[in-house]
Amino acid sequence: MSVNNEEIRREVDRRLAAALRDAAGSALGMPGSVDTFKAMLERADLALVLKEGV
């Protein structure tokens, strides 16, 4: 199965939107710690990676 870059971008956008809705619905709002932020990304099945050449 081949997935093009546009499909990947749409899926990432969808997952980020879900994570942001999750944060907005939280009593505390946006995460106050790196661990909380990482947990929110994990629940959305996302991860941060370093860009090459930056």
Order of alpha helices (4+ residues) and beta strands (2+ residues): alpha-alpha
